[in-house]
């Protein structure tokens, strides 16, 4: 199967596609990822893997904000957070993700 076939079949979509590509050392376009980049990535991910977590709900909210801001308007994301009983967007998040809009 070619890279173009993979793209058509959707295997270049989502976080799993990126994780799989990193594990194989191959970018989504089929080109190799340089060993220096893989080494640094693996070193930082190992550090993150050893970090104490504060709770699943905090991590869920953080991911919702970080990823949601790419796809959802500020007011809509804020309402969705509130409706799900999460803390609404903070001023620093609005400034960072929405440019203070």
Short mmCIF file of the C-alpha atoms (twelve columns), coordinates in Angstrom:
data_MODEL
# 
_entry.id   MODEL 
# 
loop_
_atom_site.group_PDB 
_atom_site.id 
_atom_site.type_symbol 
_atom_site.label_atom_id 
_atom_site.label_alt_id 
_atom_site.label_comp_id 
_atom_site.label_asym_id 
_atom_site.label_seq_id 
_atom_site.Cartn_x 
_atom_site.Cartn_y 
_atom_site.Cartn_z 
_atom_site.pdbx_PDB_model_num 
ATOM 1   C CA . UNK A 1   0.000   0.000  0.000  1 
ATOM 2   C CA . UNK A 2   1.405   3.421  -0.926 1 
ATOM 3   C CA . UNK A 3   1.461   6.539  1.209  1 
ATOM 4   C CA . UNK A 4   -1.210  7.988  -1.062 1 
ATOM 5   C CA . UNK A 5   -3.371  4.895  -0.412 1 
ATOM 6   C CA . UNK A 6   -2.815  5.344  3.342  1 
ATOM 7   C CA . UNK A 7   -3.968  8.946  3.103  1 
ATOM 8   C CA . UNK A 8   -7.077  7.943  1.138  1 
ATOM 9   C CA . UNK A 9   -7.913  5.240  3.691  1 
ATOM 10  C CA . UNK A 10  -7.655  7.763  6.520  1 
ATOM 11  C CA . UNK A 11  -4.624  6.303  8.289  1 
ATOM 12  C CA . UNK A 12  -3.001  9.748  8.384  1 
ATOM 13  C CA . UNK A 13  -5.830  11.093 10.516 1 
ATOM 14  C CA . UNK A 14  -5.865  11.410 14.279 1 
ATOM 15  C CA . UNK A 15  -3.327  11.123 17.058 1 
ATOM 16  C CA . UNK A 16  -2.933  7.379  16.589 1 
ATOM 17  C CA . UNK A 17  -1.622  7.899  13.049 1 
ATOM 18  C CA . UNK A 18  1.054   10.235 14.384 1 
ATOM 19  C CA . UNK A 19  2.006   7.864  17.199 1 
ATOM 20  C CA . UNK A 20  2.255   4.949  14.772 1 
ATOM 21  C CA . UNK A 21  4.395   6.959  12.366 1 
ATOM 22  C CA . UNK A 22  6.739   8.037  15.180 1 
ATOM 23  C CA . UNK A 23  7.074   4.431  16.354 1 
ATOM 24  C CA . UNK A 24  8.027   3.408  12.804 1 
ATOM 25  C CA . UNK A 25  10.352  6.420  12.416 1 
ATOM 26  C CA . UNK A 26  8.533   7.451  9.259  1 
ATOM 27  C CA . UNK A 27  6.674   10.728 8.675  1 
ATOM 28  C CA . UNK A 28  3.113   10.649 7.314  1 
ATOM 29  C CA . UNK A 29  4.441   11.450 3.839  1 
ATOM 30  C CA . UNK A 30  6.633   8.323  3.960  1 
ATOM 31  C CA . UNK A 31  9.928   10.128 4.541  1 
ATOM 32  C CA . UNK A 32  12.211  8.975  7.358  1 
ATOM 33  C CA . UNK A 33  12.317  10.968 10.590 1 
ATOM 34  C CA . UNK A 34  15.879  11.936 11.531 1 
ATOM 35  C CA . UNK A 35  17.308  10.001 14.484 1 
ATOM 36  C CA . UNK A 36  18.144  13.245 16.338 1 
ATOM 37  C CA . UNK A 37  14.485  14.251 16.245 1 
ATOM 38  C CA . UNK A 38  13.311  10.798 17.327 1 
ATOM 39  C CA . UNK A 39  15.867  10.697 20.158 1 
ATOM 40  C CA . UNK A 40  14.793  14.103 21.487 1 
ATOM 41  C CA . UNK A 41  11.109  13.199 21.198 1 
ATOM 42  C CA . UNK A 42  11.631  9.919  23.050 1 
ATOM 43  C CA . UNK A 43  13.676  11.632 25.771 1 
ATOM 44  C CA . UNK A 44  10.982  14.262 26.391 1 
ATOM 45  C CA . UNK A 45  8.165   11.686 26.275 1 
ATOM 46  C CA . UNK A 46  10.016  9.563  28.856 1 
ATOM 47  C CA . UNK A 47  10.182  12.600 31.147 1 
ATOM 48  C CA . UNK A 48  6.456   13.203 30.651 1 
ATOM 49  C CA . UNK A 49  5.739   9.539  31.320 1 
ATOM 50  C CA . UNK A 50  7.355   9.859  34.741 1 
ATOM 51  C CA . UNK A 51  5.486   13.047 35.736 1 
ATOM 52  C CA . UNK A 52  3.015   12.766 38.610 1 
ATOM 53  C CA . UNK A 53  -0.539  13.412 37.441 1 
ATOM 54  C CA . UNK A 54  -3.026  15.618 39.249 1 
ATOM 55  C CA . UNK A 55  -6.138  13.873 38.017 1 
ATOM 56  C CA . UNK A 56  -7.874  12.611 34.928 1 
ATOM 57  C CA . UNK A 57  -10.498 15.366 34.847 1 
ATOM 58  C CA . UNK A 58  -7.804  18.075 34.824 1 
ATOM 59  C CA . UNK A 59  -6.060  16.345 31.937 1 
ATOM 60  C CA . UNK A 60  -9.349  15.895 30.085 1 
ATOM 61  C CA . UNK A 61  -10.150 19.597 30.411 1 
ATOM 62  C CA . UNK A 62  -6.671  20.575 29.291 1 
ATOM 63  C CA . UNK A 63  -6.938  18.412 26.181 1 
ATOM 64  C CA . UNK A 64  -10.445 19.659 25.434 1 
ATOM 65  C CA . UNK A 65  -9.240  23.273 25.585 1 
ATOM 66  C CA . UNK A 66  -5.994  22.697 23.670 1 
ATOM 67  C CA . UNK A 67  -7.586  20.710 20.868 1 
ATOM 68  C CA . UNK A 68  -11.050 22.250 20.971 1 
ATOM 69  C CA . UNK A 69  -9.661  25.753 20.455 1 
ATOM 70  C CA . UNK A 70  -8.385  24.632 17.041 1 
ATOM 71  C CA . UNK A 71  -11.869 23.623 15.920 1 
ATOM 72  C CA . UNK A 72  -14.470 25.420 18.032 1 
ATOM 73  C CA . UNK A 73  -15.243 29.118 18.460 1 
ATOM 74  C CA . UNK A 74  -14.372 30.595 21.865 1 
ATOM 75  C CA . UNK A 75  -17.936 31.252 23.043 1 
ATOM 76  C CA . UNK A 76  -19.114 27.815 21.927 1 
ATOM 77  C CA . UNK A 77  -16.186 26.001 23.590 1 
ATOM 78  C CA . UNK A 78  -16.714 27.991 26.776 1 
ATOM 79  C CA . UNK A 79  -20.406 27.025 26.849 1 
ATOM 80  C CA . UNK A 80  -19.541 23.381 26.176 1 
ATOM 81  C CA . UNK A 81  -17.091 23.402 29.091 1 
ATOM 82  C CA . UNK A 82  -19.652 24.963 31.416 1 
ATOM 83  C CA . UNK A 83  -22.398 22.553 30.265 1 
ATOM 84  C CA . UNK A 84  -20.087 19.636 31.088 1 
ATOM 85  C CA . UNK A 85  -19.351 21.149 34.518 1 
ATOM 86  C CA . UNK A 86  -15.738 21.971 33.679 1 
ATOM 87  C CA . UNK A 87  -14.092 25.257 34.630 1 
ATOM 88  C CA . UNK A 88  -14.798 27.817 31.875 1 
ATOM 89  C CA . UNK A 89  -11.984 29.199 29.751 1 
ATOM 90  C CA . UNK A 90  -9.449  31.194 31.729 1 
ATOM 91  C CA . UNK A 91  -8.213  34.584 30.541 1 
ATOM 92  C CA . UNK A 92  -4.728  33.195 29.853 1 
ATOM 93  C CA . UNK A 93  -6.235  30.377 27.748 1 
ATOM 94  C CA . UNK A 94  -8.336  32.836 25.776 1 
ATOM 95  C CA . UNK A 95  -5.279  35.017 25.169 1 
ATOM 96  C CA . UNK A 96  -3.124  32.063 24.151 1 
ATOM 97  C CA . UNK A 97  -5.564  30.096 22.015 1 
ATOM 98  C CA . UNK A 98  -7.785  32.845 20.704 1 
ATOM 99  C CA . UNK A 99  -5.402  35.799 20.698 1 
ATOM 100 C CA . UNK A 100 -7.369  37.645 23.348 1 
ATOM 101 C CA . UNK A 101 -10.450 37.870 21.095 1 
# 
